[in-house]
Amino acid sequence: MVKYSKKLKKSEGNINLMFSYMLLSIVSLLIAFSINNNKISIMNNKVEDSLVAANLASATVDLEKYATDGIIANIEDEDIIQSYNSFVKALKHNLGLDNNFKIKKEGSIISSKINIDKFIIYSDLKNNIQVSEVSNGNINSYTVKSIKTPNGKDIKDTTIYAKISFKVSTMGLDFNVSKDNVVVVTEK
């Protein structure tokens, strides 16, 4: 019986070692991208759920008035600001924001403060729609026959629209992100 063993030349061993390092690097990058993708997905779901919950919180200002008139907020009273404040309070609580609208938790991929770009209440007045928009603490209200939300949804019932934006930093890259949501409040 003859034993045969092939002795590797030094250059062949270096190639095998280099190939192993490249393969290990590629696998490491794939794992890092997978973990990062998972973080982004979790953040996306949390932000969307928080925005929906905040919109729903803003819709519960005066249920008695809504039950009788179908109106969440009247132009004449402070309901619009109360609704907006309920939205802000719920958004801060659900996303874990401080008073400057920044994430309190360390290690979040959201790297900037959360900006509330739009908050609009569309109240169905049977023949008209009362539009009440809060921007920078100011209220702009008017009445129209028909209108669509900024994301194109026809208004048929009392509706609340909100849009937020923020910056996401991940793997050394920054991305501007915006999320919007429509909540339709209906008795059906």
Solvent accessible surface area in square Angstrom, and as a share of the most:
residue,aa,sasa,rsa
1,M,228,1.02
2,V,139,0.80
3,K,184,0.78
4,Y,187,0.71
5,S,101,0.65
6,K,140,0.60
7,K,182,0.77
8,L,102,0.51
9,K,146,0.62
10,K,171,0.73
11,S,68,0.44
12,E,63,0.28
13,G,28,0.27
14,N,86,0.44
15,I,107,0.54
16,N,83,0.43
17,L,96,0.48
18,M,114,0.51
19,F,127,0.53
20,S,60,0.38
21,Y,132,0.50
22,M,103,0.46
23,L,95,0.47
24,L,115,0.57
25,S,61,0.39
26,I,93,0.47
27,V,67,0.38
28,S,57,0.37
29,L,99,0.49
30,L,113,0.56
31,I,97,0.49
32,A,42,0.33
33,F,110,0.46
34,S,70,0.45
35,I,104,0.53
36,N,23,0.12
37,N,99,0.51
38,N,89,0.46
39,K,99,0.42
40,I,60,0.31
41,S,53,0.34
42,I,107,0.54
43,M,23,0.10
44,N,46,0.24
45,N,80,0.41
46,K,103,0.44
47,V,1,0.00
48,E,73,0.33
49,D,96,0.50
50,S,6,0.04
51,L,2,0.01
52,V,56,0.32
53,A,41,0.32
54,A,0,0.00
55,N,0,0.00
56,L,92,0.46
57,A,32,0.25
58,S,0,0.00
59,A,10,0.08
60,T,81,0.47
61,V,24,0.14
62,D,50,0.26
63,L,115,0.57
64,E,140,0.63
65,K,38,0.16
66,Y,33,0.13
67,A,83,0.65
68,T,107,0.62
69,D,70,0.36
70,G,11,0.10
71,I,20,0.10
72,I,2,0.01
73,A,0,0.00
74,N,31,0.16
75,I,78,0.39
76,E,150,0.67
77,D,53,0.27
78,E,127,0.57
79,D,15,0.08
80,I,2,0.01
81,I,48,0.24
82,Q,95,0.42
83,S,0,0.00
84,Y,42,0.16
85,N,81,0.42
86,S,35,0.23
87,F,0,0.00
88,V,22,0.12
89,K,152,0.65
90,A,18,0.14
91,L,0,0.00
92,K,45,0.19
93,H,149,0.67
94,N,42,0.22
95,L,7,0.04
96,G,29,0.28
97,L,7,0.03
98,D,49,0.25
99,N,125,0.64
100,N,104,0.54
101,F,41,0.17
102,K,104,0.44
103,I,36,0.18
104,K,134,0.57
105,K,161,0.68
106,E,159,0.71
107,G,68,0.66
108,S,45,0.29
109,I,17,0.09
110,I,14,0.07
111,S,63,0.40
112,S,32,0.20
113,K,87,0.37
114,I,2,0.01
115,N,60,0.31
116,I,41,0.21
117,D,63,0.32
118,K,69,0.29
119,F,0,0.00
120,I,9,0.04
121,I,1,0.00
122,Y,4,0.01
123,S,1,0.00
124,D,33,0.17
125,L,56,0.28
126,K,159,0.67
127,N,120,0.61
128,N,47,0.24
129,I,11,0.06
130,Q,10,0.04
131,V,1,0.01
132,S,0,0.00
133,E,37,0.17
134,V,4,0.03
135,S,53,0.34
136,N,150,0.77
137,G,56,0.54
138,N,105,0.54
139,I,72,0.36
140,N,87,0.45
141,S,35,0.22
142,Y,88,0.34
143,T,68,0.40
144,V,42,0.24
145,K,153,0.65
146,S,90,0.58
147,I,46,0.23
148,K,117,0.49
149,T,5,0.03
150,P,70,0.44
151,N,79,0.40
152,G,44,0.42
153,K,88,0.37
154,D,70,0.36
155,I,13,0.07
156,K,152,0.65
157,D,33,0.17
158,T,3,0.02
159,T,2,0.01
160,I,0,0.00
161,Y,3,0.01
162,A,0,0.00
163,K,64,0.27
164,I,0,0.00
165,S,24,0.15
166,F,7,0.03
167,K,76,0.32
168,V,5,0.03
169,S,38,0.25
170,T,12,0.07
171,M,94,0.42
172,G,83,0.79
173,L,106,0.53
174,D,92,0.48
175,F,98,0.41
176,N,130,0.67
177,V,36,0.20
178,S,61,0.39
179,K,38,0.16
180,D,60,0.31
181,N,28,0.15
182,V,30,0.17
183,V,15,0.09
184,V,57,0.33
185,V,27,0.15
186,T,54,0.31
187,E,147,0.66
188,K,198,0.84
